[in-house]
Amino acid sequence: MTLHATIQRVTDRIRERSHQTRSAYLTRLAHAAEEGPRRAHLSCGNQAHAYAAMPDKQDLAGNPQTEYRHRHRL
């Protein structure tokens, strides 16, 4: 399926305009994933309290990307 020509032009302009900032964002995201979640240093009791306050507990338990999204409000 091909995009309408106007939508394709707008999409291309957005990609060009956001290339630098998106590249920086992806670099930060990769760095955060390498560091791992900040909660890793918490004791079990403190982790339980942290998880209890979060809406997506299952996702947080093992997903570093979710940690990054919550930390940076993405």
N, CA, C and O atoms as a Tinker XYZ file with bonds, in Angstrom:
   296  protein
     1  N      0.836000   -1.171000    0.000000    73     2
     2  CA     0.000000    0.000000    0.000000    64     1     3
     3  C      0.884000    1.239000    0.000000    63     2     4     5
     4  O      1.800000    1.347000    0.816000    81     3
     5  N      0.622000    2.162000   -0.897000    73     3     6
     6  CA     1.419000    3.380000   -0.980000    64     5     7
     7  C      0.680000    4.528000   -0.302000    63     6     8     9
     8  O     -0.549000    4.551000   -0.226000    81     7
     9  N      1.469000    5.474000    0.184000    73     7    10
    10  CA     0.890000    6.649000    0.822000    64     9    11
    11  C      0.455000    7.660000   -0.225000    63    10    12    13
    12  O      1.011000    7.724000   -1.321000    81    11
    13  N     -0.536000    8.439000    0.131000    73    11    14
    14  CA    -0.945000    9.570000   -0.702000    64    13    15
    15  C      0.261000   10.494000   -0.816000    63    14    16    17
    16  O      1.014000   10.634000    0.148000    81    15
    17  N      0.461000   11.115000   -1.947000    73    15    18
    18  CA     1.644000   11.939000   -2.205000    64    17    19
    19  C      1.820000   13.047000   -1.163000    63    18    20    21
    20  O      2.942000   13.306000   -0.729000    81    19
    21  N      0.742000   13.697000   -0.761000    73    19    22
    22  CA     0.839000   14.776000    0.232000    64    21    23
    23  C      1.284000   14.223000    1.577000    63    22    24    25
    24  O      2.128000   14.816000    2.249000    81    23
    25  N      0.721000   13.098000    1.966000    73    23    26
    26  CA     1.116000   12.484000    3.238000    64    25    27
    27  C      2.576000   12.066000    3.179000    63    26    28    29
    28  O      3.303000   12.227000    4.160000    81    27
    29  N      3.014000   11.537000    2.053000    73    27    30
    30  CA     4.413000   11.136000    1.904000    64    29    31
    31  C      5.342000   12.337000    2.030000    63    30    32    33
    32  O      6.370000   12.248000    2.702000    81    31
    33  N      4.998000   13.462000    1.396000    73    31    34
    34  CA     5.829000   14.674000    1.489000    64    33    35
    35  C      5.902000   15.181000    2.925000    63    34    36    37
    36  O      6.977000   15.536000    3.407000    81    35
    37  N      4.767000   15.214000    3.601000    73    35    38
    38  CA     4.744000   15.680000    4.995000    64    37    39
    39  C      5.572000   14.740000    5.867000    63    38    40    41
    40  O      6.351000   15.193000    6.706000    81    39
    41  N      5.405000   13.445000    5.672000    73    39    42
    42  CA     6.167000   12.463000    6.445000    64    41    43
    43  C      7.662000   12.633000    6.209000    63    42    44    45
    44  O      8.448000   12.593000    7.155000    81    43
    45  N      8.050000   12.819000    4.980000    73    43    46
    46  CA     9.468000   13.014000    4.659000    64    45    47
    47  C     10.020000   14.285000    5.308000    63    46    48    49
    48  O     11.142000   14.286000    5.816000    81    47
    49  N      9.237000   15.362000    5.291000    73    47    50
    50  CA     9.684000   16.609000    5.927000    64    49    51
    51  C      9.842000   16.429000    7.433000    63    50    52    53
    52  O     10.799000   16.927000    8.027000    81    51
    53  N      8.915000   15.725000    8.038000    73    51    54
    54  CA     9.011000   15.471000    9.479000    64    53    55
    55  C     10.260000   14.655000    9.788000    63    54    56    57
    56  O     10.988000   14.955000   10.735000    81    55
    57  N     10.506000   13.623000    8.984000    73    55    58
    58  CA    11.711000   12.803000    9.197000    64    57    59
    59  C     12.983000   13.634000    9.065000    63    58    60    61
    60  O     13.896000   13.517000    9.882000    81    59
    61  N     13.038000   14.465000    8.042000    73    59    62
    62  CA    14.222000   15.304000    7.844000    64    61    63
    63  C     14.396000   16.289000    8.994000    63    62    64    65
    64  O     15.495000   16.462000    9.521000    81    63
    65  N     13.302000   16.926000    9.370000    73    63    66
    66  CA    13.357000   17.963000   10.412000    64    65    67
    67  C     13.711000   17.361000   11.773000    63    66    68    69
    68  O     14.387000   18.007000   12.573000    81    67
    69  N     13.269000   16.148000   12.042000    73    67    70
    70  CA    13.486000   15.569000   13.361000    64    69    71
    71  C     14.697000   14.636000   13.422000    63    70    72    73
    72  O     14.965000   14.044000   14.468000    81    71
    73  N     15.416000   14.501000   12.338000    73    71    74
    74  CA    16.523000   13.543000   12.298000    64    73    75
    75  C     17.528000   13.771000   13.428000    63    74    76    77
    76  O     17.894000   12.818000   14.115000    81    75
    77  N     17.969000   14.974000   13.632000    73    75    78
    78  CA    18.991000   15.262000   14.641000    64    77    79
    79  C     18.471000   14.981000   16.055000    63    78    80    81
    80  O     19.147000   14.319000   16.842000    81    79
    81  N     17.284000   15.478000   16.377000    73    79    82
    82  CA    16.759000   15.270000   17.727000    64    81    83
    83  C     16.375000   13.807000   17.950000    63    82    84    85
    84  O     16.569000   13.282000   19.047000    81    83
    85  N     15.838000   13.148000   16.937000    73    83    86
    86  CA    15.492000   11.730000   17.092000    64    85    87
    87  C     16.745000   10.886000   17.262000    63    86    88    89
    88  O     16.757000    9.939000   18.048000    81    87
    89  N     17.782000   11.218000   16.540000    73    87    90
    90  CA    19.039000   10.497000   16.671000    64    89    91
    91  C     19.594000   10.646000   18.095000    63    90    92    93
    92  O     20.064000    9.673000   18.685000    81    91
    93  N     19.539000   11.852000   18.635000    73    91    94
    94  CA    19.993000   12.086000   20.011000    64    93    95
    95  C     19.132000   11.294000   20.997000    63    94    96    97
    96  O     19.652000   10.704000   21.945000    81    95
    97  N     17.829000   11.283000   20.776000    73    95    98
    98  CA    16.911000   10.528000   21.634000    64    97    99
    99  C     17.240000    9.046000   21.594000    63    98   100   101
   100  O     17.302000    8.404000   22.643000    81    99
   101  N     17.453000    8.492000   20.415000    73    99   102
   102  CA    17.758000    7.070000   20.295000    64   101   103
   103  C     19.090000    6.728000   20.956000    63   102   104   105
   104  O     19.244000    5.642000   21.514000    81   103
   105  N     20.050000    7.645000   20.895000    73   103   106
   106  CA    21.329000    7.445000   21.575000    64   105   107
   107  C     21.126000    7.398000   23.084000    63   106   108   109
   108  O     21.673000    6.528000   23.762000    81   107
   109  N     20.330000    8.346000   23.615000    73   107   110
   110  CA    20.030000    8.351000   25.057000    64   109   111
   111  C     19.297000    7.078000   25.458000    63   110   112   113
   112  O     19.577000    6.506000   26.511000    81   111
   113  N     18.370000    6.637000   24.635000    73   111   114
   114  CA    17.603000    5.425000   24.921000    64   113   115
   115  C     18.527000    4.209000   24.974000    63   114   116   117
   116  O     18.410000    3.380000   25.876000    81   115
   117  N     19.432000    4.102000   24.023000    73   115   118
   118  CA    20.372000    2.979000   23.996000    64   117   119
   119  C     21.287000    3.015000   25.220000    63   118   120   121
   120  O     21.570000    1.978000   25.820000    81   119
   121  N     21.743000    4.204000   25.585000    73   119   122
   122  CA    22.610000    4.346000   26.758000    64   121   123
   123  C     21.861000    3.932000   28.028000    63   122   124   125
   124  O     22.413000    3.232000   28.877000    81   123
   125  N     20.625000    4.359000   28.154000    73   123   126
   126  CA    19.822000    4.004000   29.327000    64   125   127
   127  C     19.599000    2.497000   29.391000    63   126   128   129
   128  O     19.626000    1.914000   30.475000    81   127
   129  N     19.383000    1.869000   28.255000    73   127   130
   130  CA    19.183000    0.419000   28.226000    64   129   131
   131  C     20.452000   -0.316000   28.647000    63   130   132   133
   132  O     20.379000   -1.352000   29.307000    81   131
   133  N     21.615000    0.218000   28.268000    73   131   134
   134  CA    22.883000   -0.389000   28.667000    64   133   135
   135  C     23.101000   -0.272000   30.172000    63   134   136   137
   136  O     23.623000   -1.191000   30.802000    81   135
   137  N     22.697000    0.872000   30.749000    73   135   138
   138  CA    22.865000    1.086000   32.186000    64   137   139
   139  C     21.964000    0.182000   33.009000    63   138   140   141
   140  O     22.300000   -0.186000   34.134000    81   139
   141  N     20.833000   -0.171000   32.450000    73   139   142
   142  CA    19.862000   -0.971000   33.185000    64   141   143
   143  C     18.981000   -0.061000   34.036000    63   142   144   145
   144  O     19.218000    1.144000   34.124000    81   143
   145  N     17.979000   -0.643000   34.653000    73   143   146
   146  CA    17.038000    0.162000   35.421000    64   145   147
   147  C     17.656000    0.718000   36.703000    63   146   148   149
   148  O     18.501000    0.072000   37.322000    81   147
   149  N     17.237000    1.896000   37.089000    73   147   150
   150  CA    17.718000    2.504000   38.326000    64   149   151
   151  C     17.253000    1.725000   39.548000    63   150   152   153
   152  O     17.887000    1.786000   40.601000    81   151
   153  N     16.169000    1.008000   39.418000    73   151   154
   154  CA    15.617000    0.306000   40.567000    64   153   155
   155  C     16.449000   -0.916000   40.949000    63   154   156   157
   156  O     16.172000   -1.538000   41.975000    81   155
   157  N     17.447000   -1.275000   40.167000    73   155   158
   158  CA    18.215000   -2.487000   40.425000    64   157   159
   159  C     18.910000   -2.463000   41.781000    63   158   160   161
   160  O     19.180000   -3.524000   42.344000    81   159
   161  N     19.203000   -1.300000   42.315000    73   159   162
   162  CA    19.913000   -1.211000   43.595000    64   161   163
   163  C     18.974000   -1.244000   44.802000    63   162   164   165
   164  O     19.443000   -1.287000   45.939000    81   163
   165  N     17.671000   -1.224000   44.578000    73   163   166
   166  CA    16.716000   -1.213000   45.679000    64   165   167
   167  C     16.591000   -2.592000   46.327000    63   166   168   169
   168  O     16.725000   -3.620000   45.662000    81   167
   169  N     16.333000   -2.595000   47.630000    73   167   170
   170  CA    16.057000   -3.857000   48.312000    64   169   171
   171  C     14.702000   -4.383000   47.831000    63   170   172   173
   172  O     13.934000   -3.659000   47.198000    81   171
   173  N     14.423000   -5.634000   48.135000    73   171   174
   174  CA    13.157000   -6.235000   47.702000    64   173   175
   175  C     11.956000   -5.464000   48.238000    63   174   176   177
   176  O     10.989000   -5.238000   47.511000    81   175
   177  N     12.013000   -5.056000   49.518000    73   175   178
   178  CA    10.905000   -4.311000   50.111000    64   177   179
   179  C     10.677000   -2.987000   49.422000    63   178   180   181
   180  O      9.535000   -2.597000   49.177000    81   179
   181  N     11.748000   -2.297000   49.109000    73   179   182
   182  CA    11.616000   -1.005000   48.426000    64   181   183
   183  C     11.117000   -1.189000   46.999000    63   182   184   185
   184  O     10.346000   -0.371000   46.498000    81   183
   185  N     11.558000   -2.268000   46.339000    73   183   186
   186  CA    11.058000   -2.537000   44.991000    64   185   187
   187  C      9.560000   -2.808000   45.021000    63   186   188   189
   188  O      8.828000   -2.363000   44.137000    81   187
   189  N      9.106000   -3.531000   46.031000    73   187   190
   190  CA     7.678000   -3.830000   46.140000    64   189   191
   191  C      6.874000   -2.542000   46.263000    63   190   192   193
   192  O      5.822000   -2.407000   45.638000    81   191
   193  N      7.356000   -1.601000   47.057000    73   191   194
   194  CA     6.660000   -0.322000   47.197000    64   193   195
   195  C      6.699000    0.468000   45.895000    63   194   196   197
   196  O      5.713000    1.101000   45.521000    81   195
   197  N      7.831000    0.432000   45.208000    73   195   198
   198  CA     7.944000    1.157000   43.933000    64   197   199
   199  C      6.988000    0.567000   42.902000    63   198   200   201
   200  O      6.312000    1.310000   42.190000    81   199
   201  N      6.924000   -0.754000   42.815000    73   199   202
   202  CA     6.019000   -1.391000   41.857000    64   201   203
   203  C      4.561000   -1.121000   42.192000    63   202   204   205
   204  O      3.738000   -0.922000   41.299000    81   203
   205  N      4.245000   -1.116000   43.475000    73   203   206
   206  CA     2.854000   -0.909000   43.882000    64   205   207
   207  C      2.320000    0.430000   43.412000    63   206   208   209
   208  O      1.121000    0.568000   43.173000    81   207
   209  N      3.186000    1.413000   43.279000    73   207   210
   210  CA     2.761000    2.752000   42.867000    64   209   211
   211  C      2.635000    2.902000   41.356000    63   210   212   213
   212  O      2.115000    3.910000   40.878000    81   211
   213  N      3.102000    1.917000   40.602000    73   211   214
   214  CA     3.124000    2.040000   39.153000    64   213   215
   215  C      1.928000    1.343000   38.520000    63   214   216   217
   216  O      1.500000    0.294000   39.002000    81   215
   217  N      1.374000    1.917000   37.433000    73   215   218
   218  CA     0.199000    1.327000   36.798000    64   217   219
   219  C      0.488000    0.043000   36.019000    63   218   220   221
   220  O     -0.387000   -0.816000   35.915000    81   219
   221  N      1.684000   -0.105000   35.475000    73   219   222
   222  CA     1.987000   -1.269000   34.628000    64   221   223
   223  C      3.052000   -2.144000   35.294000    63   222   224   225
   224  O      4.171000   -2.258000   34.794000    81   223
   225  N      2.702000   -2.750000   36.405000    73   223   226
   226  CA     3.636000   -3.492000   37.236000    64   225   227
   227  C      4.340000   -4.631000   36.494000    63   226   228   229
   228  O      5.553000   -4.792000   36.625000    81   227
   229  N      3.604000   -5.410000   35.730000    73   227   230
   230  CA     4.207000   -6.533000   35.027000    64   229   231
   231  C      5.272000   -6.058000   34.054000    63   230   232   233
   232  O      6.341000   -6.660000   33.951000    81   231
   233  N      4.985000   -4.992000   33.350000    73   231   234
   234  CA     5.937000   -4.477000   32.370000    64   233   235
   235  C      7.185000   -3.947000   33.072000    63   234   236   237
   236  O      8.300000   -4.154000   32.593000    81   235
   237  N      7.009000   -3.275000   34.186000    73   235   238
   238  CA     8.145000   -2.716000   34.910000    64   237   239
   239  C      9.063000   -3.788000   35.474000    63   238   240   241
   240  O     10.274000   -3.586000   35.554000    81   239
   241  N      8.514000   -4.899000   35.857000    73   239   242
   242  CA     9.300000   -5.924000   36.525000    64   241   243
   243  C     10.478000   -6.411000   35.692000    63   242   244   245
   244  O     11.486000   -6.835000   36.257000    81   243
   245  N     10.382000   -6.365000   34.373000    73   243   246
   246  CA    11.488000   -6.888000   33.592000    64   245   247
   247  C     11.789000   -6.141000   32.325000    63   246   248   249
   248  O     12.430000   -6.697000   31.433000    81   247
   249  N     11.355000   -4.903000   32.202000    73   247   250
   250  CA    11.531000   -4.191000   30.947000    64   249   251
   251  C     12.250000   -2.860000   31.165000    63   250   252   253
   252  O     11.628000   -1.893000   31.606000    81   251
   253  N     13.556000   -2.793000   30.863000    73   251   254
   254  CA    14.314000   -1.552000   31.059000    64   253   255
   255  C     13.769000   -0.376000   30.245000    63   254   256   257
   256  O     13.892000    0.771000   30.674000    81   255
   257  N     13.168000   -0.640000   29.075000    73   255   258
   258  CA    12.635000    0.454000   28.268000    64   257   259
   259  C     11.481000    1.135000   28.995000    63   258   260   261
   260  O     11.331000    2.353000   28.900000    81   259
   261  N     10.673000    0.381000   29.709000    73   259   262
   262  CA     9.583000    0.978000   30.476000    64   261   263
   263  C     10.152000    1.874000   31.557000    63   262   264   265
   264  O      9.632000    2.964000   31.795000    81   263
   265  N     11.210000    1.432000   32.212000    73   263   266
   266  CA    11.866000    2.255000   33.233000    64   265   267
   267  C     12.282000    3.587000   32.620000    63   266   268   269
   268  O     12.050000    4.641000   33.212000    81   267
   269  N     12.890000    3.549000   31.448000    73   267   270
   270  CA    13.344000    4.776000   30.794000    64   269   271
   271  C     12.161000    5.682000   30.466000    63   270   272   273
   272  O     12.234000    6.894000   30.667000    81   271
   273  N     11.064000    5.096000   29.959000    73   271   274
   274  CA     9.896000    5.910000   29.626000    64   273   275
   275  C      9.347000    6.602000   30.856000    63   274   276   277
   276  O      9.003000    7.782000   30.793000    81   275
   277  N      9.255000    5.898000   31.975000    73   275   278
   278  CA     8.735000    6.492000   33.189000    64   277   279
   279  C      9.674000    7.570000   33.724000    63   278   280   281
   280  O      9.230000    8.613000   34.202000    81   279
   281  N     10.973000    7.305000   33.636000    73   279   282
   282  CA    11.952000    8.240000   34.155000    64   281   283
   283  C     11.949000    9.531000   33.359000    63   282   284   285
   284  O     12.169000   10.604000   33.920000    81   283
   285  N     11.704000    9.443000   32.055000    73   283   286
   286  CA    11.792000   10.614000   31.186000    64   285   287
   287  C     10.440000   11.068000   30.664000    63   286   288   289
   288  O     10.378000   11.916000   29.773000    81   287
   289  N      9.370000   10.530000   31.193000    73   287   290
   290  CA     8.006000   10.929000   30.824000    64   289   291
   291  C      7.767000   10.861000   29.321000    63   290   292   293
   292  O      7.277000   11.818000   28.722000    81   291
   293  N      8.114000    9.724000   28.713000    73   291   294
   294  CA     7.926000    9.560000   27.264000    64   293   295
   295  C      6.638000    8.872000   26.975000    63   294   296
   296  O      6.306000    8.646000   25.811000    81   295
